[in-house]
Amino acid sequence: MPVEVHNRDLFPPQAVQSLYSSVGPIIINPIIDSRFTFHEAEANRAKASYHRRGRLAMLLVLFGALFTVAQALVIPKFRGLEIVNILVIALGLSGLVIQIYLIVTKQKEKWLINRFAAERLRSIKFQAYPLVTVAPSTTVLSQLADAFYSKEIARLDMELNSGITALMHFSPTRSIVRTTLNSISASAEISREGQNAYRELRLDYQKRFATSEVDSLRETQRIGYTSGDILYLAGAFLLVGALVSKLLAPNQIATSNWIDFLGVASFIIGMMKAMAANASISEASKVRYEDYVQALDECDQELEREHARFAQVVEKIERIALEELHQFCKSASQISYRL
């Protein structure tokens, strides 16, 4: 089942926050939380706009194509046919206008840039967790976290200033913050709570999220592959049936034309369905999430080792998370609803 409430890793419920109250300034921090909320909302808005309008444009073009074939094969001439033709042409042109709108307004780029920014901020928030191993008190941890977030957000803003180029030249390794930590006066309680919080909110949450996405995508693909096969086989059988009809009953032109139309319609609908599936990058996402879960499992085992250095494990986990983001950006940048 997909995750019902998103971003609980960044904004856990009050009951979870109370479990880790000594590291509260990292779990909930207005400096970074407000920026994440902004980019998250912008990413969701642009994504919805891109996919909604892209699918609408595709359906309008599909309708125009089906009507053209139907008019040639099965629709008889009738009074007002010219008006219907004009309406269908207008719908087809509307689909093309919508596609041009998506290109001109760069809805996909807005979606990807804001999603990239939001996920970078998510990683920055969790990259601050090693600070718990050096903080002698919650007050000092708050100061360290505020300084860390302010500095890294400023660096990210400089990176985002280049627009979509930031995604193309993104390096997960260079985006990992390495700081010198002095734990002489650190609080054992804060360190322990912080490490437990990181494991629950970052590692465990990401594993559950990615696993749920794999399960959801697997079910979606199963339905999609089945319907795609049905459309392809139906189209093939119908076109073969049309040929047989022409040979055995050459006078049954109307019947033959209907079989031709249904066969062509099956292929057109199947093609449009394949385009929609390609735009959703479901196959690439499933493989990406499967690799992500496997890599996180390995990090989970490493974190359990008695002498594992928390800061090093965090760096490894965040590098894996950013690499997953990098793969997403590369895949999503290639999708299109254009014919």
N, C-alpha and C positions, 0 to 999 in steps of 0.2 A: 504494500500500500504506500502511496506517496506521502510525504511529510505533510501533515495538516496545517501546522503553524510554522512558517519559515523564520529563520534568523533567531531561533531560541538560543543559539550559541553565543550571539552578541547581546541578546536581551533576554536572559533567562528569567523565569518567573520568580517572584519574591521569595518563595520557599527555598529555591536553589541559591539565591543570593545570600540568604541568611546562613546557609551552610559554610559560606566562604566570606564572611563579613570582614575578616582582617585584610583581605585583598580586594575589597570593594572598589577602590579607585581605579583598578584595572578592568574589573568586570563591567562596571558602568562608569563611563567617562564622557561627559558632555562634549569635550573637545573633538573627539573622534566620532562619537555616536551621531552627532548632528550632521556631520559631513557624510557619513555612511547612509543615513536616512535619506538625505537629499539625492545622492547618486542612485540609491536603490529605487526610489520612486521614479526618477527620470528614466532609468533603464527599463523598468517594468512598463512605463507609459509608452516609450518608443518601441519596445518589442511588441506590445499589443497592437500599436498602430501599424507597424510594418507587416506583421503576419495577417492582421484583419484585412487591411487594404490589399495586400498581396493576394490573398485567397479570393477576395471579392473580384479583383481584376481578372484572375485566372478563370473564375466561374463565368464571368461575363463573356470572355473570349470563347470559353467552352460552349456556352449557349449559342453564340453566333456561329461557331463552326458546325454544331449539330443542326441548327436551323438551315444552314446552307446546304448540307447534305440531304436533310429531309425535304427541302424544297425541290431539289433535283430529282429525288427518287419517289417520294410518297405523298407530298402535299399537293393536292389538286389546285388548279387555278380557281380563284374565287374573287368576288368583288371586295375590294379593300386590301388585296394582297400587297399592293404597292405601299400602302400605309404601314402594314406590318413589316415589310422589308425595311422601310425607313426607320421604324422603331428598333428593329434588330441591329441595323447598322449603327444607330445611336448608342445602343448598349455596348456593342463591340468597341466603338470609339471611346466610350466611357472607360472600358477596361484598359485601353491603351493610355488614356489620359491619367488614370490612377497609377499605372506603372511609371509613367514619366514623372508624376508627382513624387513617387517614392525615390526616384533617382535624384531629382532636383533638390528635394528637401533633406536628402541624406538620412532618412529614418533609420536605416540599418546601421549607419555609422554612429548616429546618436545612441542607439541601443548598445552597440558594442563598446563605445568609449565609456559610457556610464556604467555598464556592467564591469568593464575592466577596472574602473576607478573604485567601484564598490568592493570588488574582490581584493584589490590591492589594500584597501583600507581594512578589510577583514583580516588579512594577513598581518598588517602592521599592528593591529590591536593585539594579536596573539604573539607577535614577535617581542612584545614588551614583557611577556610573562617571566622571562629569566630575571627580571629586576626583583622578583620576589626572593631570590636567593641572596640578595645583598642588602635588602631594606631592614633596618633595625626596628622600624615602627610603621604603622599604617599611614601616619602623617608624612613620613619621609617617602614612603612608596607613592603616595599621591603626588608629591613634588617631582619625583623621578618619572612617573608615568606622564604627567602633564608636559614635562620638558621633552620626553621621548616622542610623544604624539605630535607636539607642535613642530618639532624638527622634521619628523618624517613626513608629515602632511605638507609642509613647505617644499620638501624635495619632490613629493609626488605632484604637487601643483606645477612645478617647473617641468616635469616630465609630460604631464597632460597638456601643457601649452602647445605641444607639437601636434595635437589632434590625433588623427587615426594613425599617424606615423609612429606614435608611442607604442601601439600594439604590434606593428610590424617589426620593430627593432627591440622589443621587450626581451630582457634576459632575466630569467628566474634567479640565477646565481647572483647577479649583481644587485638584485632587489632584496637580498637577505642582509639585515643589519647585524654587524658584528661589533660588540662593545666590550671593553675591558671591565670585568666585574671583580670587585673587591668584597669578599664575604666575611671579613674579620669580625664586624659587629652585627652581622645579620641575625634576624629573629628566626629561630627554628620553627616556630609556629606559623609564621607568615610564609616561610619557604615551603613547608609541608602543605599548607592549604593552597598555596598558589600552584604547586605541582599537581595536586589532586584536581584543582579546578581546571587546569589546562587539559588534563587527561579527559575529564568528563565533557567539558564544553567544546574542546577542539577535536581531539582524537576520536573519542567515542561518538560524538555527534556527527562528524564527517563520515565515519564508517557507516552509521545508521542511514544517513542521508544518501550516500552513494549507493548503498545496497538497495534502498527503497527505489531509487531511480532505475537501477538495473532491472529490478523486478517489474516495474511499471513499463519500461521500454521493451522488455522481453514480451510482455503480454500484448502491447500495442503492435509490435512487429509480427507477432503470431497472427493477429487479426488482419494486419495489413498484407502479409504475404498470402494468406488464404484468399482474401478478396481479390488481390492482384492476379493470382493464379486462375480464379474463377472467371474474371473478366477476359483474360488472355485466351483461355480455353473456349469460352463462350464465343468470342470473336472469331476464333479459328474455325470452330464447328459451323457457325452461322455462314461464314464466307464459303466454306466448302459446300454447305447445304445450298447456298445460292447457285453455285456452279452446277450442282446436281439437278436443281430445279430447272435451270435453263436447258439442260440436256433432256430431261425426262418430260418436262411440261413446258415447252417453249412458248405456249400461248398464255401461260399464267404469269404475265409480266408483272402485274400488281403484287402478287405473292412474292415473286423473286426480288422485286425492288424493296419490299419490306424486310426481307431477310438480309439483303445487302445493307440496308440502313442500320438495322440492329447490329450487324457485325461490325460495321465501321464505327458505330456509336460505342460499342464495347471497347474497341481499340483506343478511341479518342479519350474516353473516360479513364481507361487504364493509364494512358500517357499522362493525363492531368494528375491522376492519383500519385504516379511515380514522381512527378515534379513537386507535389506537396510534401511527399515523404522526404525527398532530397532537401527541401527547404527546412525541414525540421531536424536535419542531421541526426536522426535517431540512431542509425547504425553506428556512426562514429562516436556518438555519445555513450552508447552502451559499452563499446570496447574501452573507451576512455575511463568510464567509471569502474569497470571491472579491474583494469590495471591500477587504478587509484586505490581501490579497496585492498588489493594485494600488497601494494606498497605501504599502506597504512598499517596493515597487519604486521608487517616486518618491523615497523617503527614501534608498534605496541609491544612486541617482544623485546625490543632493545630497551624500551623505557622500563621494563620490569627488572632488568639486570641490576644487581645490587650496586655496582660501581659506575653505572652509566651517568655521564654528566648531562644534567638537565638542559643546559644551554645548547649543547651540541645536538641533542635529540630534537629540540625545538627547531634549530636551524635546518635539520634534515627534513622534518615534517613540513615546515613552511616551504622549503624548496620543492618538495613533492606537490604541495597544494598549488604553488605558483606555476609549476610545469603543467599541471592539469589545466590551469587557466590559459596558459600559452597555447596548448593544444586546442582548447575550445575556440579561442580567438582565430586561430588559423582555419579551423573548420567552418566557423560561422561567417568568416569573411568571404567564403566562396559560394554561399548559398544565394539563390535568386529565384524569383517567381516569373522572370521574363521567359518568353517562349523562344 
